[in-house]
Amino acid sequence: MTARRSRHRSAAYAALALGLAGSLALTGCNSHSSKKSKKSSSSSSKSKKRKIIGGGAAAAGAGAASRRVPDCYPSTYKVTFSQQTGPKSHVAVKFKNSTSRDCKLYNAPLLRFNNAKKPLPLLQGTPGHLDGTRITVPAHGYAYAVIPTNTAATKGTEQKSVAIDFMGISANSVTHGPVTVDFAEKRLHISVGKSKVTNWSSSIHGAQLAGGVGK
């Protein structure tokens, strides 16, 4: 072998070794970069999950708060009275929820006619022994109670006014009131005697049936 060929072969080996070294360095760099990218992706994914979980808990809390239904309260324009005549005569008590939010009513309205010391007795249970009626009145919706006046004793005489309380969830408790409705001022002729009042109902028909004056 001549000296020229020996030098040429040595140069080729050197170039090959240099190429292999560069390739290995590039592979190591790419591997390190890939690992770093995977770690970053994993961290980002965990962060997103934490945000989603946290946001879900906050939304659940807001939903629970929005589901808390307040008690209804009476006023002279929210509670109205009308007298029905005939064999199934009765006084209808109508409550209007004039707000844009649902509200709750418990048991029956407490009604004191002509400044009576005690409210009208309850047809379903007594103030000390309630049957647990509870209805939700939708926004701008109505609830009804009925006072049967289909006998001479229950019809009694014409009343001048009525003080209204709304019962609470427990016996003898009230949520709001009283408010007083002046029948003469409203040009109403309401006659009530020794009668009783039904619990609240979501429909006038349901209240009439409870009072025994339904059709």
C-alpha positions, 0 to 999 in steps of 0.5 A: 500500500502506498503512502497516498492511499494510506493517507486517503483511508485515514482521512475517510475514517476520520470523517466517518467518526466525526459524522457518527459523533454528530449524529449521536449528539443530535439524537441525545438533544432530540431525546432531551427536548422530547422529554421536556415537551412531555413534562410540559404537556403533562403539567399543562393537562394537570393545571387544566384539570384543576381549573375544571374541578375548581370551576365545577365546585364553584358552579355547584355552590352557585346552583345550590344558592340559586335553589334556596327558595325564600318564604312568601310574604303577604301584602294588601295587593298580593292577597285578595278575597272573593265571595262565591254564592250558591249551595257550595258558597265559600270565600276564596283567598288568592295569593299572587307571587308578584316577584320574579322568583319562586317562593314558599307557603306553609300550611294555611293563611292565618286570618283574623276577621274584625280584629279577632284575638284568634285566627280562623281555625284550620280545616286541616289540622290545627296550629299546634298539629300541622299536616306539613303542607308546603307549596312552591309558588312560581314567579308571577304564579298563584296559590289558593285557600278556601273558607267554606260558607255553605251553611248559615252558621259558617256564613255568619255576618259581613266582615269589615276587615281581615288581618293576614299572617303567613304561617311558618314551617313550625307550629305557631310560627309566622314568616311575615305579617300581619297586613290588614285588608279593609273590605269597605275600602276595596268595596268587598262584601265578605261574610264569614261565620263559624267556619274554617280555612283550608291549607294552601293549594296550587289551584283553586279547584284543589282548594275547593275540593279540600273545603268540600265545596268543589264541583 
